[in-house]
Amino acid sequence: MKRIIALSLILLIISCGRGRRFLKGSSREVVLVYSEDSKYSAGAIYKYLIRSYSTPQPETLLKVHPIKWENFKVYEDYRNKIILLLPNDSLWDLCNEEEGFFIRRNVFIREDFVLIFCSYDSRSMLRMVSDNMRQMFDTLFIKMLKEVSKIELLPGVDMKMRKKIKDKFGFYIPIPKGWNVFLDRNDILIITKHNPDRFIMIFSKRGEEQLSKERIMDIRDSLTSIFYNGDQIRREYSYSLDDNLGGISALKIYGIWKNDSLMAGGPFLTYALNYKGRFYLIDAGVYAPESNNKLGLILRLEGIFKEIKW
């Protein structure tokens, strides 16, 4: 009798599990669906999204899977999709007879995220893709940062650290539990976490600074040479772009730090901005020689920085 009950339970579990669908792929993976007629537009998107950063080994920011329509069924349940649609494509009905760039959720599976380009011909498609390339990337990047930062915040927010930063620098930032104060002076706060080693440095001073790449790297080097025992930027591997932090215009720099005396190095991220007559430098770095996902660790911290509230 017990065997019959156990067998019945197993069969019930199996039958309930049939047909259940789950999101596939990580937050940094994107499926790019195209046809022969839209292959040039797909190629332009692929080249734009495949950005490689040194950590110091090259790591790609997003992993893009180019998929032709005949293979789409296998990738239908991936969480992030870019779909190029022309009238002859099987899912043209998604366009509702409209041309344009559309952002939709819950299209093929619950909680999927789909960017759709709809065009009546391949030339117009290529022009549309070119016009919306930056918005497409920014949309995917912001979504990805929010998702990966949730992993870092799984232990919960350290409310004492949150208050310390607010009292010292005038903004809120959700530092996860488990970080410890390494240095606390009038104008600088450094906190660290191990396994793997990560560090956040916040610096502020009266007056504004020129938000140029070279000037900000000079300021960072002047701080890390003192407080990180000689760390310096490998400037040939640095990359800067304009961004914002909490709605305030900022310069963002990705790069590699090195310490010749300690024979150590790794990736870093710096945000620099001027706000209400003060200069702010908010920086994160990683030392994880055993990890093949150093960029992922940096992105988690960047996602936390993006939650800043002034």
Secondary structure, 3 states (H helix, E strand, C coil): CHHHHHHHHHHHHHHHHCCCCCCECCCCEEEEEECHHHHHHHHHHHHHHCCEEECCCEEECCEEEEEEHHHHHHHCCECEEEEEECCCCCCHHHHCCCCEEEEEECCCCCCCEEEEEECCCHHHHHHHHHHHHHHHHHHHHHHHHHHHHHHHCCCCECHHHHHHHHHHHCCECCCECCCEEEEECCCEEEEEECCCEEEEEEEEEECCCCCCHHHHHHHHHHHHHHHCCCCEECHHHCEEEEEEECCEEEEEEEEEEEECCCCEEEEEEEEEEEECCEEEEEEEEEECCCCCCHHHHHHHHHHHHCCCEC
